[in-house]
Amino acid sequence: HQRTGWVTSVPVSYVARIFATTTFSDPDAPVLMVLARLLRAGFLHREIREKGGAYGGMAGFDNEAGIFSLLSYRDPNITRTLQVYRQAAEWASQGSFSDQDLKEAILATFAAIDKPLSPGGRGHREFLNQLQGLTPEMRQRMRQGVLAVGRDDLTRVARLHLLERWDEGAVSVISGEEALTLANTELAKPLTIERI
């Protein structure tokens, strides 16, 4: 199902919206990496955690699987969070972020790429890179791509990969039955309810 609510005995919700995008070697991949950091720090944290009361709101991009995700956890809201996801995509596509937001998103992306690893961790990462055919040259192109990301790149990619494909994105919510039932009375496209 494209839109599924999973019933379990939890007092809060876990809300995800997922998009199939592109993978490592595509020129949009570094832009999507930065977009995830920008949305997380520049919009989702404020709207989902600070205003919405969830423990966390985040965005992520898996450049190997080609999956872009918008996520919340321990969230008292379902409908509002799904609306915030749309607002976040619109915010990015309109370039409503500051130059400082952009700079911080690029730095955060590099911090994730270059996070310190133990010798064993470095060996494991290199083994996985070789297994997937990710050459040092490909990884350097990715790094250069991240460094080159600009405002126009982010607005274009947010429009192309999120807004223009909004209805193709999958929604999955884990919550209690009462919260899911209430959400289905509020959502234009209701969730198919399944039990875990």
C-alpha positions as CSV (number, residue, x, y, z in Angstrom):
1,H,0.0,0.0,0.0
2,Q,1.1,3.5,-0.7
3,R,-0.5,4.9,2.4
4,T,-0.6,2.6,5.4
5,G,-1.3,3.1,9.1
6,W,0.1,0.3,11.3
7,V,-1.9,-0.2,14.5
8,T,0.1,-1.1,17.6
9,S,-0.2,-0.2,21.3
10,V,1.8,3.0,21.4
11,P,0.7,6.4,22.8
12,V,2.5,8.4,20.1
13,S,3.1,8.1,16.4
14,Y,5.9,7.5,14.0
15,V,5.2,9.2,10.7
16,A,7.1,8.7,7.5
17,R,6.8,10.0,3.9
18,I,9.2,8.3,1.5
19,F,10.2,9.2,-2.1
20,A,12.0,7.1,-4.7
21,T,14.6,9.5,-6.1
22,T,18.0,8.7,-7.5
23,T,21.3,7.0,-6.5
24,F,24.9,7.8,-5.9
25,S,26.2,8.5,-9.4
26,D,23.4,10.9,-10.4
27,P,24.3,14.6,-10.3
28,D,21.3,15.2,-8.1
29,A,22.5,12.9,-5.3
30,P,24.8,15.4,-3.6
31,V,22.0,18.0,-3.8
32,L,19.6,15.6,-2.2
33,M,22.1,14.9,0.6
34,V,22.3,18.6,1.3
35,L,18.5,19.0,1.0
36,A,18.0,16.4,3.7
37,R,20.2,18.3,6.1
38,L,18.6,21.7,5.2
39,L,15.1,20.4,5.8
40,R,16.0,18.7,9.0
41,A,17.8,21.7,10.6
42,G,16.0,24.6,8.8
43,F,12.4,23.5,9.0
44,L,11.5,20.1,10.4
45,H,13.1,20.4,13.8
46,R,11.3,23.7,14.5
47,E,7.9,22.6,13.1
48,I,7.7,19.0,14.3
49,R,9.7,19.1,17.5
50,E,9.5,22.6,18.9
51,K,5.9,23.5,17.7
52,G,4.5,20.0,17.2
53,G,5.8,18.4,20.4
54,A,7.3,15.3,18.8
55,Y,10.7,14.0,20.1
56,G,12.1,14.5,16.6
57,G,11.6,15.4,13.0
58,M,14.1,14.6,10.4
59,A,14.9,14.1,6.7
60,G,17.3,11.7,5.2
61,F,18.7,10.6,1.9
62,D,20.0,7.1,1.3
63,N,22.1,7.6,-1.9
64,E,22.6,3.8,-2.3
65,A,19.0,2.9,-2.3
66,G,17.8,6.2,-3.9
67,I,15.3,6.9,-1.0
68,F,14.5,10.3,0.4
69,S,12.6,10.2,3.7
70,L,10.8,12.7,5.9
71,L,10.3,11.2,9.4
72,S,9.0,12.0,12.9
73,Y,9.2,9.9,16.0
74,R,7.3,9.9,19.3
75,D,4.9,12.3,17.6
76,P,1.6,13.4,19.1
77,N,0.4,14.4,15.6
78,I,-0.3,12.6,12.4
79,T,-2.2,14.9,10.1
80,R,-0.3,18.0,11.1
81,T,3.0,16.3,10.6
82,L,2.0,15.1,7.1
83,Q,1.0,18.8,6.3
84,V,4.4,20.0,7.7
85,Y,6.2,17.6,5.3
86,R,4.4,19.3,2.4
87,Q,5.2,22.7,3.8
88,A,8.9,21.8,4.2
89,A,9.1,20.7,0.5
90,E,7.4,23.9,-0.6
91,W,9.7,26.0,1.7
92,A,12.8,24.5,0.0
93,S,11.4,24.7,-3.5
94,Q,10.7,28.4,-3.0
95,G,14.2,29.1,-1.8
96,S,12.8,30.4,1.6
97,F,16.0,29.4,3.4
98,S,18.9,31.8,4.2
99,D,22.5,31.7,2.8
100,Q,23.5,30.7,6.4
101,D,21.0,27.8,6.3
102,L,22.6,26.6,3.1
103,K,26.1,26.9,4.4
104,E,25.2,25.0,7.6
105,A,23.5,22.2,5.6
106,I,26.6,21.8,3.4
107,L,28.8,21.7,6.5
108,A,26.5,19.2,8.2
109,T,26.6,17.0,5.1
110,F,30.4,17.0,5.2
111,A,30.3,16.2,8.9
112,A,28.3,13.1,8.2
113,I,30.5,12.1,5.3
114,D,33.7,12.7,7.3
115,K,32.6,11.5,10.7
116,P,35.5,9.9,12.6
117,L,35.6,6.1,12.5
118,S,37.7,3.6,14.3
119,P,40.3,1.7,12.2
120,G,37.8,-1.2,12.0
121,G,35.0,1.1,11.0
122,R,37.1,2.6,8.2
123,G,38.0,-0.8,7.0
124,H,34.3,-1.9,7.0
125,R,33.3,1.3,5.1
126,E,36.0,0.7,2.5
127,F,34.9,-2.9,2.1
128,L,31.3,-1.8,1.5
129,N,32.4,0.9,-0.9
130,Q,34.4,-1.7,-2.9
131,L,31.5,-4.2,-2.7
132,Q,29.2,-1.5,-4.2
133,G,31.7,-0.4,-6.9
134,L,32.1,3.1,-5.3
135,T,35.6,4.1,-6.4
136,P,37.6,6.8,-4.7
137,E,37.0,8.9,-7.8
138,M,33.2,8.5,-7.6
139,R,33.3,9.4,-3.9
140,Q,35.5,12.5,-4.6
141,R,32.9,13.6,-7.3
142,M,30.2,13.3,-4.6
143,R,32.2,15.5,-2.2
144,Q,32.8,18.1,-5.0
145,G,29.1,17.9,-5.8
146,V,28.2,18.6,-2.2
147,L,30.6,21.6,-2.0
148,A,29.1,23.0,-5.3
149,V,25.4,22.9,-4.2
150,G,23.7,26.2,-4.5
151,R,20.3,27.7,-3.9
152,D,19.1,27.0,-7.4
153,D,20.1,23.4,-7.2
154,L,18.2,22.9,-3.9
155,T,15.0,24.6,-5.2
156,R,15.1,22.6,-8.5
157,V,15.7,19.3,-6.7
158,A,13.0,19.9,-4.0
159,R,10.6,20.7,-6.8
160,L,11.6,17.8,-9.1
161,H,12.1,15.0,-6.5
162,L,9.5,16.0,-3.8
163,L,6.8,18.3,-5.1
164,E,6.4,16.9,-8.6
165,R,6.4,13.3,-7.3
166,W,4.3,14.0,-4.1
167,D,1.5,11.6,-5.0
168,E,4.0,8.9,-5.8
169,G,5.5,9.1,-2.3
170,A,4.6,6.4,0.2
171,V,3.2,7.3,3.6
172,S,3.5,5.0,6.6
173,V,2.4,5.7,10.1
174,I,2.8,3.5,13.2
175,S,0.4,4.6,15.9
176,G,-2.4,3.6,18.2
177,E,-5.8,2.7,16.6
178,E,-7.6,5.7,18.0
179,A,-5.0,8.2,16.6
180,L,-5.1,6.5,13.2
181,T,-8.9,6.5,13.1
182,L,-8.9,10.2,13.9
183,A,-6.3,10.9,11.3
184,N,-8.4,9.1,8.7
185,T,-11.3,11.5,9.4
186,E,-8.9,14.4,8.7
187,L,-6.9,13.2,5.8
188,A,-8.0,13.8,2.2
189,K,-6.5,10.5,1.3
190,P,-7.0,8.1,4.2
191,L,-4.5,5.5,5.3
192,T,-5.1,1.8,4.8
193,I,-5.2,0.4,8.4
194,E,-3.1,-2.8,9.1
195,R,-2.3,-4.5,12.4
196,I,1.3,-5.2,13.4
